[in-house]
C-alpha cells in the first residue's frame, strides 16, 4: 500500500488597513526588508474601487482596469474578496523558500467602501489547498495605521495635482470612519483581551524602532532590525503601477528617519470648510489613537515618550510613597475598573479618556472652580447634603452665576454611580467651575455659558494605595510656607486654586513624609496640606480653630462623635507646633482617608510603641475610628435602587 504524505506549510498573512498619506508605503517597504517575507501586495482593492467609481479620475485607470480584467479571467470571479483570496493562494504557491512564510498586504480604507470584508476580518485561521496539492495553514493578522486628520487635510491643500487626481478631501477619502468600522469589527470578532493593533504614523516617524518592535510583538512575529532601512528608488517588484504618480517622496527615502512629526507645518491658514472637516474627523481619530501603540490609554492626548511603549515585559514602573503607602506608578491602576469609568461633564456621561473641559473653562484659565470629595458606603452617599451645601456656599461666595440646582447635582451623582455600577468603596470628586469663557480672560464677566459640573468617580476604598495608611499611620513634616489667611484667600471657600496646598505636598514628597503640617501666619498649627488635624493630650481632644483651615465635614463629624457619643472633651483653640510634637496621639481627618493616625512629626515619635516599633493608632484615635466606621455603615443618603 502506498502511503502519500500530505505536505503542509504554515503561512502568515498580514493586512495593514490605513488612511492615505500616512507612511503606509514606507511601512510596506519596511516589511519588505524582512527575510521571511514571501510576497507584498500593494493596494489589491485599488482596481475594483476605481471600477465602482467611474467618476474618479486617475491617469492610469485604463491600465489598472485591464489588469483587473486579466485577474477576473485568470481566477474566474469578479468578487474583489474572492480575487484577493486567489492572489493569496497564488502567492503561497510561489513561495518556494519555506523560511519565507509572510505575505504582507497594504490596504487604503476608502478602497474597501461598498465591499463586504467581514470574511477577511473574521477569519483568523484557515487552510488553502494550492494547485500544487500543498495545504497552506494560514494565520491572518491585522493592524491599523492612521494619521492625524489635520496634516492629511493640509496635504490635500498643498499637493493637489489635477494631472493625477481631482478628489477633494472628505471624511470618505480620509477613510477614518471606515477604519473605525474595521477596528470595531476586529474587536468584536477576535478573542477578549486581544485588541486590534493600532499605529499612529506620527509615533512611527518619531520612534521608528520602538514602534516597529511593539508592532511586531502585537502581530506575534519576530522583529527584524532590517525593517528600519531600505534602498532608495522605485521598487518594481512591490510598487503598484500608480507608484510614479504618488511615491516620489518615499522613493527618495532610505528609512523612517525619526522626526518631530507631531509639530504640524502650516503652509497656509485653514479655510472655514477645512476647519469644519477637521472637527468632523477628530472623533474618529481620537477613538483610534487612544488605542495606538505608544499612547497611554489613560491619557491618549499626551505625546508618546521614548519609553512609553508598554508591553508585558517593559512597562515603566516607579515606586513612590504617598500618604504613608508605597504605590507603584505605571499604566496599571490599583483597580483596573478605573480605566473604564464614566465621568459626568456638564450634562452628560463620557468615558474617562474623553472626559475633558474646554481650554476656555475657568478651571483651566485660573483655577476658578470649587470642589468637594464624597464617599459611597454600602449603597449610601455619606454626608451628601452637607457636601452639596458647602459646594453651593462656596459657589455663592465666588459669585458664580447660573449654578445648577441641588436636585440637578444629586441626579448627576446618582446617574454617574448607577452607570458605573458603583455602590460601595467609591470616592467622588465633585467639581463646579464658573464655566467656559467667551474669550481668554480672568474676568468673570466673560463667563456667559453658565457653570460646568464634573462628577468624577473612582473605585478607591479607604486604605487603597492612593488614600492613607490608617493601620500603621503616617509621618508628617512641617512646611516652610504658611496656610492662607482669610485676609488673602479664605479657606472656607473650598476652591480649586490649590497652589498653597501643593507646594507643601512637594516638600513632603521630598522629605519622604505622607503630608506636611501647615502653620498660620502667627506660627500656630492650621492643618495639613490635605486634611484637618487633631491631637490627643491626657484624654482630651484638641484641634485648631477653623480660622485658616477648611472647616471640614469629616472634622465636624469627628468632633460631634467625640463629644456626644463618646463623651470626650473636645476643644477648639490655637495649638502650637510644640504641642503637636509633645502630643500623646495625633490624627488627621478627611473624606478620602477618614481618620489616619500620625506616628511621627518632624522626627518626633507620636503615639504608642512597643520595643521601639510604632503601633499606629493610639487608644483614643482607635475609639473614634471605630465610632466613625459605625456611622458610615448606618447613615448616609441612600442611592436609588437599580432598575
N, C-alpha and C positions, 0 to 999 in steps of 0.2 A: 504494500500500500504506500503510495507516495504521499508524504506529508508536506503540504505547502504552508510555509511560514508567512503570515501576513506582516508586511512591513509597515511600521507606524512611525511617524515623525511628529515631534512636538513643535508647534509654531506659536508665536505671539503676534497679534495684530493690534497696533496702537492707533487709535483715532484721535487726532487733535482737532477740536472744534474751536473756531476763533472768529474774532472780528477782523475786518480788513485793516491793513496798515498797523499791525500790532506785533511786529517782529516774527510773524508766523513763518515767513520764508527763511529767515535766519535760523529759526528753531528747526525747520525742516533740514537745512544744511547741517546744523549741529548734529542731529540724529543720524544723518547720512554718513558721518565720520566714524560711527561705531563699527567695530569689526564684526559684530553679529547681525548687521543689517543685511537683509536679503533683497528688499525692494522698497523704494519710496514712490508713492503715488501723489502727485501734485494736483489737488482740487479735482478729484474724479467726477464730481457732480456739476462741474462748470458747463459742459456742453449741453446737458439736459436742461439746466437753468436757462441758458440762452434760448434754447428751443421753445421753452414755455413762455419766454418774454421777448416776443418778436419786436417790440417797440424799443428795446435797449440796443444802443449802437455799440459795436465793437469792430475794429478794422479786420480782425481775424475770424469773424463769425463764420464765414463760409468754410474755412479750413477746419474749424472746430466741429461744425455740423457734419462735415464729410467724415471726420474721424468717428463721430457718434454713429453714423450710418454703417461704417465698417464694423463697429462693435456689435451693432444690432444683428447684422448678417452673420458675424462670427459666432456670437453666443446665443442667437435665437430668441432674444427678448428685447422689448422696448422699455421695460420697467427699470428705472435707474438703480433701484436697490438690488435687483437680480443681476444687473450688469456689473455692479460693484462686487457682488459675491463671485461672479465669474472671473473678474480681474484678480481677486484674492486667490482663487483656486489656481489660476494660471501662474500667478507669482510664486505660489508654493511649488508648483511643478517645475518651475525654472530655477529653484534654489537647489543647486546640486551639492553645495557645501553645507553639511548638516550643522556646522557651527554658526552658519548664518541663518538664524531662525526668527528674525523680527521683520515684520512688514509695517512700514510707517505711512499713515495717510493724513494729509493735510486737508481740512475742510473749512471753507468760509461759510459762516452760519446762514447768510442770506440765500445761499445756493440750494439749501435744502428746504426752503419755503415751499409749501404745497406738496411736499413728499412725505410719505409715511415712513419715518425712520425708526419707528418703535421696535421693529425686529432687530435693527442694528444695535440699538441701545440696550435692549433686554437680553440679548444673547451674551452670556459670559463664557460659555464653552460649547463647542460643537465639533463634529467631525466632518471633514470633507474628503470624499474619495476622488482622487485625481484620475485623469485618463490613463496614467501610468500604473493605476492599481494601488498606489500607496495611500494609506489612510493618514490624513493630516489632522492631528489633535490640536485644535486652535483655542488659545486663551485670548479673549478680547479685553483690551484696556482702553480707557478713555481719559482725556484731560481737556480742560477748557482754558483757552488763552484769551485774555481780554485786555482792553486798554481804556484809560480814562477818556470819556467821550469828548472832552474839550480839545485835546490835541488832534483827535480824529476830525472834528469839525473844522479846525484850523487847517488841517492837511487838505481837506476838500477846497477850502478857501484859496489856498496858495498853489495847489498842484493840479487844478482842474485843467485838463487838456482836451479840447474838443476833437482833436485828431485821434484820441484814444477812447474817451467815453463822454457821455453827456448827462450822466446821472447827477442829481442833486443829493446832498447829504440829508438823510432822514433816519428815523428810528429803524426802518426796514433795512436800509443799506448798511447801517452800522451793525445790525444783527443782534443787538443786545437783548431785545425781547426773546428772540429765538434761543440765545444762549441760556437765558433763564429757564426757558421751557425745557431745554436739553438737560440742564442741571437738575431741575425738579424731577424729570422722568428718570434720570440715572439714580437719584437719591431714593426714589420710590421703589425702583426695581431691584436695587442692589441690597445686600445684607446690611442689617443695622450695624452702625459703627464704622461702615466703610463709605465715608462721604466722598463724592467725586473730587478729583484733584483739580484745583484751580490755580492758574498762574496769572499774575499781573505783569504785563510786559515792562512796566517801569521798574519793578523789582528785579526782573531778569536782566534788564540793561544795567542796573546799578550793582547787583551782586550776582553775576552770571554763574560762578562756580557753586556758591551755596544754593542758589535756586535750582540749578540742574541736579545737584546732589539730592536735594529734597524731592524734586520731581521724580527722579529715578526710584527713590525709596518709595514714593507713593504709588508708582506703577509696578513696584516689586520686580525691578530689573536692576542689574548692576550698573553703577555709574562708571562712565569711561572718560578720563581726562581729555581724550581726543575730541570730545564734543565742544571744547572751548575754542577750537580753531579750524579753519578751512582755507583752501586756496581761493584767491580772488579770481573773478572771471565767471562766465556762464557755466552752467552745469547741464550739458545736453542730455545726460542720462537721467536727470532728475527733473529739470525745469519743464513746465508746461509750455506750449508753443506761444503763449502770450508773454513769456519772460522778457523779450526785447522791449516790450512796451512798458513794463511795470518794475522790472528787477534791477534797473541800472545801479541804484544806490547799494543794494545788498551785494551785487556783483563786484562792487569796489571794496567790499569789506573782507576781512580775514578772521573775524571773530566778533563777539558782542561788544568788547571794549567798554568796560564799566564807565558809565557817565552819571551825572546827577540829573537823570532824565525826569525827575519829579518836578523840576522847575520848568514850567511851560514857556517857551519863547513865543511872545505875542507879536506877530508881524503887523497886525492891524487890530483895531477895535472890533469887537463883535457887534453885528447888527442886532436889532431887537428880535428879529426872527431867529437868529442863531442863539441868542440868549434863551429864548423860549424852547428851542430844540434841546439845548443843554439841560434846561430844567426838566424836560420830559425824559431825557435819557438817564439822568443821575440815579433815580430809584433802582433801575435795573443794574447799573454798575455797582451801586452801593451794596445791593443784596449779594452780588457775587464776590466783590472784593473783600468782604469780611470773612470769606471762606478761603481766601488766597494764601498760598504758601508765603511765609514771612510776615503775614499780618496777624496781630494778636486779635482773636475773635472778641475779646472783651473791650478792645479799643481799636477798631478797624480803621478809624480815621487817622491814626498816627502813622508817621513814616516808618517803614521797616528798618531795623538796625542790622548791622552785620551779624550780630549774634542772636537774632530773633527767629532763626529758622528752627522751629521746635519739632523735635521728634522724640520718640520714647527714650532715645539714648543721649540726647544732647540738650534737653530743656534747661534753660537758665534757672539757677536755683540759688537763692541768697537767704541766709537766716538772719533775722533781726529780732530784737527784743522790744515788745510793745505791751504796755500795761502789765508788765511782770511775766509775760508768757513768751516763749520762743515761737516765732512764726516764720515759716519758710515761704519766701516770696518767689513765686513763679507764675506761670499762667494757669496753675492749678489752684482752685479756690478751696477753702476749708470745707465748704459744702457745694458740691457740683451743681446743685439745683440753682444756685445763684447765677450761673451763667445764662439761665433761660428765664429770669424773672421778667414779668411785665410791669412797666412803670407808668404811673399816671402823670401826664404832662399836659397842662392846660385843660383840655376837655376830652381826652382820650387816652387809651392804653397803648403803649408802644413797647416792643422788645427792647431789652437792655441796651443793645448796641445802637438802636435808633432813638433812644430817649435823650433828646437834646433840646436846648433852648437857643433862641436867636442870639447872634453876636450883638444885637441891639438891646438884649434884655438887660434890665438894670442890675441884675445879679452879676452879670459879666462886666458891665460898664463900671460899677463902683461898689460891688458887694451890697447893693441896695435891696436887701431882702431880709425876711425874718424866718425863723425855723423852730421846729420842735422835734424832740425824739420821743417815740412812744414804744411800748412793748405790748405784745399779744401773749396772753397766758390762757391755755386751755379753753379757747373759744371766746375770750373776752379781751377787750382793749382796756388796759389798766389806766385809770385816771384820764379817760378820753376827754370828758367835759373840761377838766382843769387845763389840759394841754391846749385844747382848741380856744378856750377863753384867753389864755396867755398869748396865743398866736394873734388873736383878734386885738387884744390890748396893745401888743407890740406894733401891729399894723396901724392902729389908730394913732399911737404916739409918733409914728413915722409919717403920718398924714397920707397914707395910701388912699387912692380913690378906686371905686368900683371893686371893692373887696367881695369875694364870694361869700355867700351866706353860710351860717353854721350847718344848715341842712345839706348844702352842696358839698361842703368839706367832708362831712360824715359819709355821704353817699360815695364820694370819690375813694375814701378809705375802705369802705366795705366792698365796693366793686373791685378794687385792686387786690384786696386779700382773697376775695372769692375767686377771681380769675387765676390766681396763683395757687389756690388750694391751701392757703395758709391759715392755721387756727391755733398754733402754739409754737413757742421757740422762735418768735419773729420780732425783729426790730424794724420800726418805721422811721424814716427821716421825712418829715413834713416840712416843705419849704414854700413860702409865699413871697414871690418877688413883686416889685412895683410893676413889672411887666415890660414889654418891649417899648423902645423909644422910636419916635418918628425919625430922629437923627441922632448921631453920636453926641452926647452931652451929659453932664451931671444934673441938669436942670429937670426937676420932676414935671415941669410944665409940658415937656415933650413926651410924657407918658400918656398917650391918648388911647391906648388899646385895652386898658384895664389890667388887673393883676394876673399873674401866672402861678398856678398851683401845681406843685410837684409832690407826688406820694411815692417815695422810694422804699420798697420793702426788701428785706433780706432775711434769709434763714440764718439767725445769729443768736442762738441761745446764750444765756448767762454762762460764762466760763468758756465760751468759744475763743479761739486763738486771737480774734480781733476785739475781744472785750477786756475783762480783767481777771486776774488770778485771785479769786475770793477764798481760796483754801490756804495757800502758802503766804499770801499777802504780797505787797509791793513795796518798792523803795521810792523815796522822793528826794529831790534836791530842791534848794531854794533858788528861784530865778533871780537874775540880776535886774530885769526890768519890772516895773510895778503895774499893778492892776489899774485899769482906767478908773478915774474918778468921775462921779456924776457931773463935775464941772466940765469934763471933756466929753465922754460918751457914756451915758447912763447904762450900766449893765442890766438894768431891769427891762430894757428893750432887748429882747432875745434876737439880736441881729446877726447877719452873716458876715459882717466885716470883722474877721477873726484874727487879724494880724497880731493883736495884743495877746492872743492865746497861743498862736502858732510859734512865735519866737521863743517863749519859754519851753514849748514842747521840743523844739530843736535843741535847746540846752539840755533837756532831759535825755534826749536821744544820744547826744554826745557824751553825757555823763553816765550812760548805762542805767538810767533810772526809768521808772514807768511814767511818771509825770513830774511836774515842777510846782512847788508851792509858790504862790504869788502874794507879795505884801502890798499893802496900800501905801499911799504917799507919805504916811507918818510912820511906816515901819511895822504896822500890825499885820497879822496874817489875814488874808481875804478869802482865798480859795485856791484850788489848783488850777492849772490851765484848762481843765476839762470838767472838774467836779467840785461840789461843795465839800467841806472838810469839818470833822468833829474830833474832839479829844475827850478822853475819859480820865478824870483825876479823883481818886478817893471815892469812886462810885458815882460821881456827878458827871453829867454830860455837858460839855461846853461847845459852842460854835460861834464863829464871828458874826457880828451884825451884818445884815444884808445891805450895807451902805455902798460898798464897792462891788460886792459879788452878786451873782444872779440868785434871787430867792427861789431856789429850785423846787419843783413839785415833789421830788423824792425827799429833799431836805425837809419840807413841811410835813410830809407823811411820816418821816422818821421821828421828828420832834413830837408829833401828836401821839404816835405809838408809844414812845418812851415815857411820855408824861401820863397819858390817860390809860393805857393798857398795862404798862409795866411799872408804873408808879415811880419812875426815876426822876431825879432832879435834872431839869434841862434849863440851861442858862445861855442867853444870847448876850454877848458883850465883846468888847475889844479883847483880843487874845494875842499875846506876843509870840514871837518865834521861839523864845526861850521856854515858854510854857509848853509849846508843842514838843520841843526837844526833851523835856522832862516829863512828858505825859505817861500815864500808865498804859493807855491804849489810844490809838488814833485810827480813824476810818474815814473813807470818802463815800459820798453818795451821788448817785446819778441814775438816770433811766437805763443807760447802757449796761452798767455793771452792778446796779443795785447798791449793796454795802460791801466795800472792799477794805480789808484790814491793811494798815500800813505798819511795816515791821522795821523800817529804817528811814530816818530823815537826816540828811547831811552827814551820814556816817554814824549817827547816834542810834543805837538799838532801841526799838519801841516794842512794848508788849512782852508777853511771856516767852521764856526759852527753857530748854532742858538740855544740860550738858553743852551749852553754847549753841544749840540748834534752835532757831526761832520756830515757834509753834503756830504762827499765823494769828488768827483772831483771838483776842482776849475774851474773858467771860462775859463782859457787858456787851461787847460787839457781837458775840455769838448769840446772845439772848435777843438782841434787836434784829439780827439777821433772820432768826427763826420766826419772830413775830411778823417781819416784813414778808417772808416767804408764805406764811399762812394767809396774810392779807391778799397777796396776789392770786392765791388759789381760790379765794372765796368771794372776791369782789371784782368789779370791772364792768364795762359796758358790753353786754352780750352781742356777739356778731349775729346777724340774721341767719336763720337756718338755710342751709344749702338746698336748692331745689332738687 
